[in-house]
Every structure is written in structure tokens, then in C-alpha cells.
Amino acid sequence: MAMSCSSMFVAMQGKIVESSFKGRPFRVNRASSDGPRLPRTSRACRVQMNADETRPSKGVSRRNGLVGATLGTFGAAALNNLVLPPAFAGDWVLFQGAQGELSPVSCTRPKDPTRAAPRGSTITMPQNFEFVDPCILGGTTLATPWSFWGPIALQPLTGFRDGTKALLDTSDLKVSPDPSGSMDARLESDYGIVLVSALPERAGDPWIGKEDVKDAGSPEDVLTALNPQLLRNLVNTSTDVDGNGTTYYTYELNNAATKFANRRVIKVAIGEGKLIAVDVRCNENQWARSEAVLKPIIASFRLGTTASPKPAV
């Protein structure tokens, strides 16, 4: 059967799913998500964004961009005009990093690898990016394998010049997922953004020298060490332990002082002696429709080579 982007058909899980989605570019490489090793396909579709619907907004980051100041990720006009197809939330694939694994979906790279790209810019400024396939997910800052399940709408980024490298250092030229040089993975979608990173160590951090995050203190103790200001935004915490005995702390945050990137869910664990975190965030206007997508992403995050079961979404 012939398919075209104009008819908005995408091959997913062995069947044709019809959608009236209009928004940003997307591309799908694997049509099934039943297991960790999936056959790649060449079916892809790109939908052009109506540039008049969006306006980019700038933000400020600190502490690796993971636990610092609020970031302005999406233009308000873009949020008000987004229409998310329910079918996309049901088509999930396994994202695996730091293992030399190919991304299950096409990656997005900047046309200019030296240009700054604020969080969410693949959504607000898609004209500055292009697709690349195949591409490796993770492994730029972490050696510890990690994984999580997510919808095919997530687009991993790659192809930035690492801003922490000297200008003459070409060892990592155009392979970084973020110009900060601190991210192991950065993924973006209309649901929000996903960041994977190891947090930098500071003198007195309670997880230094620990093998498991529970040895660093309670969830509140660890959050306070990350950033005491985050305690004011704390909605709830939870603790879970995977089959290998690794403990994870999860934090749901809501910064009521802003409406941009104010909704966040962070999950942390210790791997290779570092505090590794996955951070999902979205704007207030997205939360009602994104919560059911972002929370299962966080819940499925695992360190090691054993992935969690596919979420029942």
C-alpha cells in the first residue's frame, strides 16, 4: 500500500494507524515495540510545522541543566496549538543508551552544530534541524548502560559540537546530544523533554563514595543536596528497587512561580560511582495531556542491561 505524508498514515506495530496530527516533524524507524531488539524499518514520514504557530522562548540553566533554574522550553503559542494524537501515546519503543545501541527512532541534528539550541527548540524551530539515521543513543558522557520506554514521538538529539571542548579538539565534533557537553541524552517531543545525565560531584555531596542511593540518605536528603530550592517545589517522592537491587528515588516537582518547564519528574540512582538522573519536564499547559506519558517514562528508567517491562499505556 502506498503511503504519503499528506495522508498522515504511519506504519506502526504491523498495522496502519491513521492520525490527523499537525505539528512538528517526526520520523519512525521501528514499527514494533514488543521487545528490546526490534527490526528496523525504512518507513518514515515528515510533517512540516506551521512556523506561524510558534515562538521560541529562552531559558537559563545551571547544575548541568538538570536540577537548576527553570528553563523556558516551548513558546506559549505552540503549547496552545498542539494537538497530540492519542495513537502516539500507545506506540512505545525501548530507548537504550551507553551501549552502542542504535536509537529506535531517527535522531535530530542541528544544521549548524555550533549554534545554541535552547531546550525544546526542535519543536519551536524545526527549520534549524534535520533528521539523521541511523544514530547512536547515549554513551557520550556515561559508560553505564541505561534504558527507558517512551513513545515514538520522542526525538533524540545528536550532532552538536561539545561546548566544553577546546576549539581545536575534534575528538567529539558533532556527536554531542547537547552543546553543554554534559548530557548523555536529550530527547524532545510535544509531550515535553527528557534529559539523561550524571550530576557533577561537589564536596560534601552525600552520594560520593556510595554504591547505592539509599546509602546517601533519604529522598529528601538527596534532593536537598542537589538543590535546596527544589524542596519548595516538591509534590511527592517515591522509592523503588529493581531486580538487581539498585535503588531509585523519584521526585515530582511543580514550580508554581512559572508556567514554563515548571512540571518536572526526576529519577536518580547511583551508577559507576555517579549520581545518574533522568529528568522529564514540560510546561503547565502540557501537563494535563503529558502526565500520563512522562510518568511511565520515568517509572521505566533502569540502569544496567536489564530493561523494565514495557509500560501498560
N, C-alpha and C positions, 0 to 999 in steps of 0.2 A: 504494500500500500504506500503510495506516495504521500509524504508529509511535508508541510511547509510551515514556516514561522507565522505566516499570515493567518493560517487556520488555527494556530495555537494548539497544535497537537504535540504531545511529547510521549515517547515510548518509555513506560515505567513498569517494572516488575512483570514483564511479559504481556502487558495489555496496553491499550491506548487510553490515556486519561485526557479528557478534554478540559480546557481551562480558558476563562476569559481574562486571564491575568494580563494587566497592562502596567508596566512599571520600569524595571531595570533589566539589563542584560542578564541572561542566565544560560547555563550550559550543563548538560548532563552527560556523563561518560558511562556510568554503570546502571544498567536497567533493573537490577535486582539487588536486594539488600538482606538476603536470607542468611548470610554467613560472612565471616571475616575475609575470606578470599573470594572475590567476586569477578566474574568475567567482564572485561572491558568492552564497551561498545563504542561505535563512532557516531551514534545519533546525537545531534546537538541542535539547539535552537537558540537564537539570539533575538531578544526583543529590545528595540530601541526605546530609550527613556525620553519622555517629553521634557525637554530641558526647562520649559517654562513653568513646570510644576514644582521645581525645587530651588532652594537657595542654600548654599553651603554655610555652615557656621564654624567658627574657630574655637579651639579649646586649649587648655593648658594642662600638662601632665607632669607629675613628679613621682618618685618612688617607682621607677620602671613603668610608669603609666598604668600600673595595675591597682594600686591601693592609695593613690594620691588624690589630687584635686579633681573636681568634676570636669568631664570633657563634653564639649558641645559636639555631638556626633552627627546629628541629622538636622537639616533645615526644617523649620516648623511647617512650611508649606508642603514639604514632601510627606511629613507624617500625616497631615490631614488628607492627603490624596491617595495614600497607599491602599491598595485592595489586595489582600492576601488570599490566594486560593486555598480552600481547606484541603484539597488533594495534596498539596505540597507538604503539609504537616504530617501526612501519613506515609510519605515515602522517605524512609530513613536509611542511611548508609553508615558504615563504620569508618571513622576518621582515625588513622593510626600515625603517630609521629615518632621521630627519633630512631626509626628502624630501617630507614632507606625505603619506606613504603611509598608507593605512588598514591597521590591523592585520589579518592574515589570520584571526584568531580574535577572539572577543569579549574585551573588556578587563574587568577587575575594578576597581571603585572602592569606597572606604570609605563607609559610610553617614554617618560623621562625618568630614569632611575635615580636621578639626583634631586628631583623635585619633592618638596614636602607634601605629605598626604595625610591630613587630619583623619582621625577615626571616622569611619562612615563615608569617606569620600568616594568609594566605588559606587555608592548609592546616589550621592548628591552630584558627583561629577564624573559619570561613567565615560565621558568623552576623553578623559585622560588615561584610560586603561584599555588593555587588550587581553584576550584570552591566550593561555599557553597550556599545551597538553602534549605529552604527559609532564608532570612535575612532581617533585619530592615534597612530602609534607613533614615539617619539623626537622630536627637534627642539627639546626644551626647554632643553638646555644645549649642544648640538652643532649646527653647520651642516654639517659633513662628512657626506655620506651613508655609511651602513654597512648591512651585511646579514649574515644567517646563516640557515642552515636549522635547523629544530627540529621536534619532534613537536607535534601539535595539542594535546597536554595542557598545553603551556606557556600560562600566562595572564598577559598584560601587565597591569601596574597603571597606574592613572591616577586623577585626581580628588583628589589630596592638596593641601592648602594648603602652599605652599612656606615652610618654616620659616625660611628666610633672609631673607624679605621682611618689611618693616615691616607692622604690623597693619593700617595704613590703605592699604597698597599692594595693590590688587585686580587688577593687570595680569595676574598668573598664577594667580589664585584658582581652585583646584580642578582644575588641569590637570597638576600635577607628578606624575611616576611614583613619587616618594618624598618624604616630608616633610623629608628632609635638604636638598632643593633642589640636590643635587649629581649626581644620576643622570639620564642621558638615557633610560635604560630599565631597568625592573626587571620581571622575569618569574619566576613561581613555578609549581612543579608538584610532583608526588610524586617526581619524579626528582631534584629539587634546585632551586636558584635560579640565575638568570642576571642579571648586572648589566653595564650598558654605561655608561662614564663617561670623561671626560677628567680625568686626575690633576692636582691643583693644582701649580703651579710653586713651587719653593723655590730660594733662592740656592744655586748650585753644582750643581744638577741637570744631569747631563751631556747631556740631550736638548734643553736650552734653545738655541734658535737653529739647531737641526739640521733637515735636511729628511728624513732617513731614520734609523731607529733604529740601524742598523748604524754610523752616524757617532757615536753616543753611547757606543760601546764594545761589549764582548762581552755575551752574555746575562747572565752573572754580574755584570758591572759594573752593568748597568741594574737588576737585581734588588737588588743591594746599595744602590743609590741610593734605590730605592723603600722598602725596609725591610731593614736588615742581618739582622734576626732571621729573615727568611724563608729565608735560606740554610740554616739548620738544618733546615728542613722540605723542602728541595728533593729531589725524587725524580729528575727528569731535565729536560732542556731540549731544545728543537728550534728550528730556524730555517727559515722558508720565504719565498719571494718570489712575489708574484702577477704576473699578466700585465702590470700597469702598472709593475712594478719596485719596488713597495713591499715592504719587508722586515718580517717579523713574528717576534717572539720568543715562544715558548710555554714555560710553566713548569708542571710538575705538582708539587703540594705535598701533604705529609701531615704534619699536626701530631700526632705520636704522644702528646702530653701531654693530649689531649682527644679525645672521640668525637663532638663536635658541630661541624658545619661544618668538620671537620678535613681533608676531602678537597677539594682545590681545583685547578682548572686555569685559568691566566691567560694571555691572549694580548695583546701590546701592539704598537702601531705608532704612527708619528707622522703626524698629520693636522692641518691648519690650525695648524701650529706647536705642537701639544699632543701629549702622550703619551696616546693613547686606548687604553683597555683594556676587554676583555670578560672577566668573571670568573664562572666557574661553580663552585658548591660544594654539597656535600652531607655528610651525616653518615656515620660509619663503617658503620652498619647499612644504609645505602642503597647503598654503593659497589659491591658485587658486582653489583647489578642496574642501577645507574645509569651505570657507567663507559662502557658501550657506547653510551649516549645522549649523555652530556655531552661526551665527547671529539670526536665528529663535529660537535657544535655549535661547539666551539672551532675545529676544523680548517676549518670552512666560513666563519668570520668574515672579512669583507672590508671595507675602506674603499673608497669610490668607488661609482660607479653600476653597475659590473660585478659581478654576483654570482658566487660559485663554483658549480661544478656540484653538482647535488643529490647528497648522500652515498648510497652504496650500503649502506643499513642494512636 
